[in-house]
Amino acid sequence: MAITKETVQDKIEVVGDFKHIQVRTATVIKEDGVEISRSYHRHVVAPDADITNESADVKAMVAQFHTDAVKKAYADHLAKAK
C-alpha cells in the first residue's frame, strides 16, 4: 500500500480590469495509484505583487499581462481608494 501526495498548479487565469492572476493549486492524495482525495487552494497575484516565489508559468503570465500601463492603472486605483 503506497500513499503518495502530488501538488500541481492546475489552473492559472487572468481576471478583471487590472489583470489579476488567479492560481489554483490542487493537492492530490493517491493510494496505489488511485486518487482518494483532492483539495484546492487559490491565491491571487496582483500587478504590484512580489513574484519571487511564483512558478515559472505564473512569472510568464505576469510578464505578459502586468505591463507598465496595467501597473500604473492599478497604482492609481489604489491611490484613489485611500
Backbone as XML, in Angstrom:
<?xml version="1.0"?>
<chain id="A" units="angstrom">
  <residue number="1" name="MET">
    <atom name="N" x="0.854" y="-1.168" z="0.000"/>
    <atom name="CA" x="0.000" y="0.000" z="0.000"/>
    <atom name="C" x="0.907" y="1.241" z="0.000"/>
  </residue>
  <residue number="2" name="ALA">
    <atom name="N" x="0.916" y="1.939" z="-1.142"/>
    <atom name="CA" x="1.725" y="3.156" z="-1.256"/>
    <atom name="C" x="0.809" y="4.366" z="-1.337"/>
  </residue>
  <residue number="3" name="ILE">
    <atom name="N" x="1.035" y="5.309" z="-0.441"/>
    <atom name="CA" x="0.266" y="6.552" z="-0.456"/>
    <atom name="C" x="1.201" y="7.661" z="-0.931"/>
  </residue>
  <residue number="4" name="THR">
    <atom name="N" x="0.740" y="8.405" z="-1.941"/>
    <atom name="CA" x="1.538" y="9.492" z="-2.482"/>
    <atom name="C" x="0.741" y="10.793" z="-2.443"/>
  </residue>
  <residue number="5" name="LYS">
    <atom name="N" x="1.489" y="11.877" z="-2.425"/>
    <atom name="CA" x="0.877" y="13.215" z="-2.420"/>
    <atom name="C" x="1.503" y="14.007" z="-3.558"/>
  </residue>
  <residue number="6" name="GLU">
    <atom name="N" x="0.661" y="14.605" z="-4.380"/>
    <atom name="CA" x="1.123" y="15.377" z="-5.522"/>
    <atom name="C" x="0.491" y="16.769" z="-5.455"/>
  </residue>
  <residue number="7" name="THR">
    <atom name="N" x="1.298" y="17.791" z="-5.687"/>
    <atom name="CA" x="0.803" y="19.157" z="-5.718"/>
    <atom name="C" x="1.079" y="19.723" z="-7.102"/>
  </residue>
  <residue number="8" name="VAL">
    <atom name="N" x="0.028" y="20.267" z="-7.736"/>
    <atom name="CA" x="0.171" y="20.783" z="-9.094"/>
    <atom name="C" x="-0.678" y="22.039" z="-9.266"/>
  </residue>
  <residue number="9" name="GLN">
    <atom name="N" x="-0.128" y="23.021" z="-9.970"/>
    <atom name="CA" x="-0.927" y="24.195" z="-10.323"/>
    <atom name="C" x="-1.739" y="23.786" z="-11.544"/>
  </residue>
  <residue number="10" name="ASP">
    <atom name="N" x="-3.036" y="23.598" z="-11.338"/>
    <atom name="CA" x="-3.856" y="23.064" z="-12.421"/>
    <atom name="C" x="-4.684" y="24.118" z="-13.148"/>
  </residue>
  <residue number="11" name="LYS">
    <atom name="N" x="-4.672" y="25.353" z="-12.649"/>
    <atom name="CA" x="-5.407" y="26.402" z="-13.344"/>
    <atom name="C" x="-4.759" y="27.751" z="-13.046"/>
  </residue>
  <residue number="12" name="ILE">
    <atom name="N" x="-4.446" y="28.485" z="-14.117"/>
    <atom name="CA" x="-3.918" y="29.843" z="-13.996"/>
    <atom name="C" x="-4.752" y="30.682" z="-14.948"/>
  </residue>
  <residue number="13" name="GLU">
    <atom name="N" x="-5.411" y="31.712" z="-14.405"/>
    <atom name="CA" x="-6.279" y="32.531" z="-15.246"/>
    <atom name="C" x="-6.133" y="34.009" z="-14.919"/>
  </residue>
  <residue number="14" name="VAL">
    <atom name="N" x="-6.400" y="34.836" z="-15.909"/>
    <atom name="CA" x="-6.314" y="36.285" z="-15.770"/>
    <atom name="C" x="-7.731" y="36.827" z="-15.661"/>
  </residue>
  <residue number="15" name="VAL">
    <atom name="N" x="-7.982" y="37.667" z="-14.636"/>
    <atom name="CA" x="-9.328" y="38.195" z="-14.424"/>
    <atom name="C" x="-9.282" y="39.691" z="-14.091"/>
  </residue>
  <residue number="16" name="GLY">
    <atom name="N" x="-10.332" y="40.382" z="-14.454"/>
    <atom name="CA" x="-10.538" y="41.761" z="-14.029"/>
    <atom name="C" x="-9.809" y="42.810" z="-14.847"/>
  </residue>
  <residue number="17" name="ASP">
    <atom name="N" x="-10.157" y="44.054" z="-14.545"/>
    <atom name="CA" x="-9.597" y="45.202" z="-15.250"/>
    <atom name="C" x="-8.096" y="45.341" z="-15.062"/>
  </residue>
  <residue number="18" name="PHE">
    <atom name="N" x="-7.595" y="44.910" z="-13.913"/>
    <atom name="CA" x="-6.180" y="45.081" z="-13.609"/>
    <atom name="C" x="-5.380" y="43.791" z="-13.803"/>
  </residue>
  <residue number="19" name="LYS">
    <atom name="N" x="-5.971" y="42.861" z="-14.525"/>
    <atom name="CA" x="-5.290" y="41.613" z="-14.914"/>
    <atom name="C" x="-4.723" y="40.834" z="-13.734"/>
  </residue>
  <residue number="20" name="HIS">
    <atom name="N" x="-5.511" y="40.715" z="-12.672"/>
    <atom name="CA" x="-5.106" y="39.869" z="-11.552"/>
    <atom name="C" x="-4.971" y="38.435" z="-12.055"/>
  </residue>
  <residue number="21" name="ILE">
    <atom name="N" x="-3.994" y="37.739" z="-11.564"/>
    <atom name="CA" x="-3.756" y="36.365" z="-11.987"/>
    <atom name="C" x="-4.148" y="35.434" z="-10.840"/>
  </residue>
  <residue number="22" name="GLN">
    <atom name="N" x="-5.150" y="34.603" z="-11.103"/>
    <atom name="CA" x="-5.609" y="33.625" z="-10.109"/>
    <atom name="C" x="-4.886" y="32.308" z="-10.360"/>
  </residue>
  <residue number="23" name="VAL">
    <atom name="N" x="-4.360" y="31.732" z="-9.303"/>
    <atom name="CA" x="-3.638" y="30.474" z="-9.410"/>
    <atom name="C" x="-4.322" y="29.454" z="-8.511"/>
  </residue>
  <residue number="24" name="ARG">
    <atom name="N" x="-4.752" y="28.342" z="-9.105"/>
    <atom name="CA" x="-5.349" y="27.269" z="-8.316"/>
    <atom name="C" x="-4.344" y="26.122" z="-8.235"/>
  </residue>
  <residue number="25" name="THR">
    <atom name="N" x="-4.094" y="25.674" z="-7.024"/>
    <atom name="CA" x="-3.184" y="24.560" z="-6.779"/>
    <atom name="C" x="-3.993" y="23.390" z="-6.239"/>
  </residue>
  <residue number="26" name="ALA">
    <atom name="N" x="-3.831" y="22.247" z="-6.865"/>
    <atom name="CA" x="-4.529" y="21.032" z="-6.424"/>
    <atom name="C" x="-3.538" y="20.142" z="-5.677"/>
  </residue>
  <residue number="27" name="THR">
    <atom name="N" x="-3.989" y="19.608" z="-4.555"/>
    <atom name="CA" x="-3.218" y="18.613" z="-3.813"/>
    <atom name="C" x="-3.969" y="17.295" z="-3.945"/>
  </residue>
  <residue number="28" name="VAL">
    <atom name="N" x="-3.305" y="16.324" z="-4.549"/>
    <atom name="CA" x="-3.937" y="15.044" z="-4.842"/>
    <atom name="C" x="-3.262" y="13.952" z="-4.003"/>
  </residue>
  <residue number="29" name="ILE">
    <atom name="N" x="-4.077" y="13.206" z="-3.272"/>
    <atom name="CA" x="-3.595" y="12.074" z="-2.481"/>
    <atom name="C" x="-4.013" y="10.792" z="-3.207"/>
  </residue>
  <residue number="30" name="LYS">
    <atom name="N" x="-3.046" y="9.920" z="-3.425"/>
    <atom name="CA" x="-3.329" y="8.660" z="-4.120"/>
    <atom name="C" x="-2.875" y="7.481" z="-3.267"/>
  </residue>
  <residue number="31" name="GLU">
    <atom name="N" x="-3.656" y="6.413" z="-3.366"/>
    <atom name="CA" x="-3.299" y="5.151" z="-2.716"/>
    <atom name="C" x="-3.184" y="4.099" z="-3.801"/>
  </residue>
  <residue number="32" name="ASP">
    <atom name="N" x="-2.005" y="3.542" z="-3.952"/>
    <atom name="CA" x="-1.729" y="2.562" z="-5.008"/>
    <atom name="C" x="-2.137" y="3.098" z="-6.383"/>
  </residue>
  <residue number="33" name="GLY">
    <atom name="N" x="-1.863" y="4.376" z="-6.622"/>
    <atom name="CA" x="-2.141" y="4.985" z="-7.918"/>
    <atom name="C" x="-3.576" y="5.426" z="-8.132"/>
  </residue>
  <residue number="34" name="VAL">
    <atom name="N" x="-4.452" y="5.198" z="-7.151"/>
    <atom name="CA" x="-5.864" y="5.571" z="-7.259"/>
    <atom name="C" x="-6.113" y="6.806" z="-6.396"/>
  </residue>
  <residue number="35" name="GLU">
    <atom name="N" x="-6.661" y="7.837" z="-7.005"/>
    <atom name="CA" x="-6.937" y="9.065" z="-6.272"/>
    <atom name="C" x="-7.981" y="8.827" z="-5.187"/>
  </residue>
  <residue number="36" name="ILE">
    <atom name="N" x="-7.628" y="9.232" z="-3.961"/>
    <atom name="CA" x="-8.582" y="9.071" z="-2.861"/>
    <atom name="C" x="-8.990" y="10.424" z="-2.271"/>
  </residue>
  <residue number="37" name="SER">
    <atom name="N" x="-8.250" y="11.473" z="-2.624"/>
    <atom name="CA" x="-8.571" y="12.792" z="-2.088"/>
    <atom name="C" x="-7.987" y="13.867" z="-2.999"/>
  </residue>
  <residue number="38" name="ARG">
    <atom name="N" x="-8.717" y="14.987" z="-3.109"/>
    <atom name="CA" x="-8.236" y="16.137" z="-3.863"/>
    <atom name="C" x="-8.741" y="17.391" z="-3.160"/>
  </residue>
  <residue number="39" name="SER">
    <atom name="N" x="-7.845" y="18.333" z="-2.942"/>
    <atom name="CA" x="-8.245" y="19.606" z="-2.348"/>
    <atom name="C" x="-7.577" y="20.731" z="-3.131"/>
  </residue>
  <residue number="40" name="TYR">
    <atom name="N" x="-8.162" y="21.929" z="-3.002"/>
    <atom name="CA" x="-7.692" y="23.065" z="-3.780"/>
    <atom name="C" x="-7.332" y="24.240" z="-2.879"/>
  </residue>
  <residue number="41" name="HIS">
    <atom name="N" x="-6.394" y="25.012" z="-3.349"/>
    <atom name="CA" x="-6.023" y="26.271" z="-2.712"/>
    <atom name="C" x="-5.865" y="27.290" z="-3.836"/>
  </residue>
  <residue number="42" name="ARG">
    <atom name="N" x="-6.363" y="28.501" z="-3.615"/>
    <atom name="CA" x="-6.213" y="29.575" z="-4.603"/>
    <atom name="C" x="-5.460" y="30.736" z="-3.989"/>
  </residue>
  <residue number="43" name="HIS">
    <atom name="N" x="-4.692" y="31.402" z="-4.841"/>
    <atom name="CA" x="-4.125" y="32.687" z="-4.457"/>
    <atom name="C" x="-4.122" y="33.599" z="-5.677"/>
  </residue>
  <residue number="44" name="VAL">
    <atom name="N" x="-4.077" y="34.881" z="-5.410"/>
    <atom name="CA" x="-4.159" y="35.875" z="-6.475"/>
    <atom name="C" x="-2.870" y="36.676" z="-6.509"/>
  </residue>
  <residue number="45" name="VAL">
    <atom name="N" x="-2.388" y="36.922" z="-7.714"/>
    <atom name="CA" x="-1.193" y="37.727" z="-7.919"/>
    <atom name="C" x="-1.640" y="39.062" z="-8.523"/>
  </residue>
  <residue number="46" name="ALA">
    <atom name="N" x="-1.492" y="40.123" z="-7.742"/>
    <atom name="CA" x="-1.864" y="41.472" z="-8.178"/>
    <atom name="C" x="-0.711" y="42.084" z="-8.976"/>
  </residue>
  <residue number="47" name="PRO">
    <atom name="N" x="-0.999" y="43.148" z="-9.729"/>
    <atom name="CA" x="0.056" y="43.786" z="-10.521"/>
    <atom name="C" x="1.235" y="44.316" z="-9.702"/>
  </residue>
  <residue number="48" name="ASP">
    <atom name="N" x="1.034" y="44.583" z="-8.418"/>
    <atom name="CA" x="2.127" y="45.093" z="-7.583"/>
    <atom name="C" x="2.745" y="44.020" z="-6.675"/>
  </residue>
  <residue number="49" name="ALA">
    <atom name="N" x="2.447" y="42.769" z="-6.945"/>
    <atom name="CA" x="2.886" y="41.670" z="-6.073"/>
    <atom name="C" x="4.350" y="41.297" z="-6.303"/>
  </residue>
  <residue number="50" name="ASP">
    <atom name="N" x="4.972" y="40.774" z="-5.246"/>
    <atom name="CA" x="6.316" y="40.199" z="-5.327"/>
    <atom name="C" x="6.153" y="38.789" z="-5.885"/>
  </residue>
  <residue number="51" name="ILE">
    <atom name="N" x="6.752" y="38.507" z="-7.017"/>
    <atom name="CA" x="6.565" y="37.199" z="-7.661"/>
    <atom name="C" x="7.786" y="36.289" z="-7.494"/>
  </residue>
  <residue number="52" name="THR">
    <atom name="N" x="8.647" y="36.622" z="-6.570"/>
    <atom name="CA" x="9.875" y="35.859" z="-6.356"/>
    <atom name="C" x="9.619" y="34.362" z="-6.185"/>
  </residue>
  <residue number="53" name="ASN">
    <atom name="N" x="8.600" y="33.995" z="-5.427"/>
    <atom name="CA" x="8.343" y="32.581" z="-5.129"/>
    <atom name="C" x="7.309" y="31.928" z="-6.032"/>
  </residue>
  <residue number="54" name="GLU">
    <atom name="N" x="6.914" y="32.613" z="-7.092"/>
    <atom name="CA" x="5.925" y="32.042" z="-8.013"/>
    <atom name="C" x="6.605" y="31.076" z="-8.994"/>
  </residue>
  <residue number="55" name="SER">
    <atom name="N" x="5.805" y="30.204" z="-9.586"/>
    <atom name="CA" x="6.320" y="29.243" z="-10.562"/>
    <atom name="C" x="6.700" y="29.960" z="-11.861"/>
  </residue>
  <residue number="56" name="ALA">
    <atom name="N" x="7.422" y="29.270" z="-12.705"/>
    <atom name="CA" x="7.827" y="29.828" z="-13.999"/>
    <atom name="C" x="6.601" y="30.174" z="-14.849"/>
  </residue>
  <residue number="57" name="ASP">
    <atom name="N" x="5.553" y="29.349" z="-14.767"/>
    <atom name="CA" x="4.337" y="29.615" z="-15.536"/>
    <atom name="C" x="3.676" y="30.914" z="-15.087"/>
  </residue>
  <residue number="58" name="VAL">
    <atom name="N" x="3.600" y="31.129" z="-13.790"/>
    <atom name="CA" x="2.989" y="32.355" z="-13.264"/>
    <atom name="C" x="3.860" y="33.553" z="-13.625"/>
  </residue>
  <residue number="59" name="LYS">
    <atom name="N" x="5.162" y="33.420" z="-13.515"/>
    <atom name="CA" x="6.055" y="34.521" z="-13.892"/>
    <atom name="C" x="5.887" y="34.887" z="-15.364"/>
  </residue>
  <residue number="60" name="ALA">
    <atom name="N" x="5.682" y="33.906" z="-16.220"/>
    <atom name="CA" x="5.460" y="34.176" z="-17.637"/>
    <atom name="C" x="4.153" y="34.943" z="-17.844"/>
  </residue>
  <residue number="61" name="MET">
    <atom name="N" x="3.119" y="34.566" z="-17.103"/>
    <atom name="CA" x="1.838" y="35.282" z="-17.204"/>
    <atom name="C" x="1.988" y="36.721" z="-16.716"/>
  </residue>
  <residue number="62" name="VAL">
    <atom name="N" x="2.718" y="36.916" z="-15.629"/>
    <atom name="CA" x="2.957" y="38.258" z="-15.103"/>
    <atom name="C" x="3.677" y="39.097" z="-16.151"/>
  </residue>
  <residue number="63" name="ALA">
    <atom name="N" x="4.702" y="38.539" z="-16.766"/>
    <atom name="CA" x="5.455" y="39.274" z="-17.783"/>
    <atom name="C" x="4.560" y="39.691" z="-18.958"/>
  </residue>
  <residue number="64" name="GLN">
    <atom name="N" x="3.616" y="38.842" z="-19.288"/>
    <atom name="CA" x="2.734" y="39.132" z="-20.423"/>
    <atom name="C" x="1.633" y="40.126" z="-20.065"/>
  </residue>
  <residue number="65" name="PHE">
    <atom name="N" x="1.019" y="40.004" z="-18.905"/>
    <atom name="CA" x="-0.176" y="40.773" z="-18.594"/>
    <atom name="C" x="0.047" y="41.974" z="-17.675"/>
  </residue>
  <residue number="66" name="HIS">
    <atom name="N" x="1.043" y="41.926" z="-16.829"/>
    <atom name="CA" x="1.276" y="43.048" z="-15.919"/>
    <atom name="C" x="2.238" y="44.051" z="-16.559"/>
  </residue>
  <residue number="67" name="THR">
    <atom name="N" x="1.733" y="44.705" z="-17.590"/>
    <atom name="CA" x="2.508" y="45.710" z="-18.311"/>
    <atom name="C" x="2.660" y="46.959" z="-17.446"/>
  </residue>
  <residue number="68" name="ASP">
    <atom name="N" x="3.519" y="47.860" z="-17.875"/>
    <atom name="CA" x="3.698" y="49.118" z="-17.144"/>
    <atom name="C" x="2.377" y="49.890" z="-17.073"/>
  </residue>
  <residue number="69" name="ALA">
    <atom name="N" x="1.595" y="49.854" z="-18.156"/>
    <atom name="CA" x="0.302" y="50.560" z="-18.169"/>
    <atom name="C" x="-0.662" y="49.963" z="-17.151"/>
  </residue>
  <residue number="70" name="VAL">
    <atom name="N" x="-0.696" y="48.648" z="-17.048"/>
    <atom name="CA" x="-1.578" y="47.980" z="-16.083"/>
    <atom name="C" x="-1.113" y="48.289" z="-14.661"/>
  </residue>
  <residue number="71" name="LYS">
    <atom name="N" x="0.189" y="48.247" z="-14.419"/>
    <atom name="CA" x="0.721" y="48.545" z="-13.089"/>
    <atom name="C" x="0.390" y="49.984" z="-12.679"/>
  </residue>
  <residue number="72" name="LYS">
    <atom name="N" x="0.515" y="50.927" z="-13.610"/>
    <atom name="CA" x="0.210" y="52.326" z="-13.304"/>
    <atom name="C" x="-1.279" y="52.497" z="-13.017"/>
  </residue>
  <residue number="73" name="ALA">
    <atom name="N" x="-2.126" y="51.894" z="-13.843"/>
    <atom name="CA" x="-3.577" y="51.994" z="-13.630"/>
    <atom name="C" x="-3.956" y="51.403" z="-12.273"/>
  </residue>
  <residue number="74" name="TYR">
    <atom name="N" x="-3.337" y="50.310" z="-11.899"/>
    <atom name="CA" x="-3.622" y="49.671" z="-10.610"/>
    <atom name="C" x="-3.157" y="50.562" z="-9.455"/>
  </residue>
  <residue number="75" name="ALA">
    <atom name="N" x="-1.967" y="51.124" z="-9.574"/>
    <atom name="CA" x="-1.453" y="52.027" z="-8.533"/>
    <atom name="C" x="-2.348" y="53.248" z="-8.395"/>
  </residue>
  <residue number="76" name="ASP">
    <atom name="N" x="-2.813" y="53.803" z="-9.518"/>
    <atom name="CA" x="-3.730" y="54.942" z="-9.485"/>
    <atom name="C" x="-5.027" y="54.563" z="-8.782"/>
  </residue>
  <residue number="77" name="HIS">
    <atom name="N" x="-5.531" y="53.385" z="-9.090"/>
    <atom name="CA" x="-6.753" y="52.888" z="-8.474"/>
    <atom name="C" x="-6.593" y="52.762" z="-6.961"/>
  </residue>
  <residue number="78" name="LEU">
    <atom name="N" x="-5.469" y="52.205" z="-6.520"/>
    <atom name="CA" x="-5.226" y="52.056" z="-5.088"/>
    <atom name="C" x="-5.096" y="53.409" z="-4.412"/>
  </residue>
  <residue number="79" name="ALA">
    <atom name="N" x="-4.472" y="54.361" z="-5.077"/>
    <atom name="CA" x="-4.296" y="55.695" z="-4.510"/>
    <atom name="C" x="-5.656" y="56.389" z="-4.339"/>
  </residue>
  <residue number="80" name="LYS">
    <atom name="N" x="-6.563" y="56.200" z="-5.274"/>
    <atom name="CA" x="-7.901" y="56.785" z="-5.178"/>
    <atom name="C" x="-8.711" y="56.163" z="-4.038"/>
  </residue>
  <residue number="81" name="ALA">
    <atom name="N" x="-8.445" y="54.908" z="-3.759"/>
    <atom name="CA" x="-9.211" y="54.173" z="-2.752"/>
    <atom name="C" x="-8.837" y="54.591" z="-1.323"/>
  </residue>
  <residue number="82" name="LYS">
    <atom name="N" x="-7.723" y="55.262" z="-1.167"/>
    <atom name="CA" x="-7.264" y="55.661" z="0.183"/>
    <atom name="C" x="-7.989" y="56.872" z="0.690"/>
  </residue>
</chain>
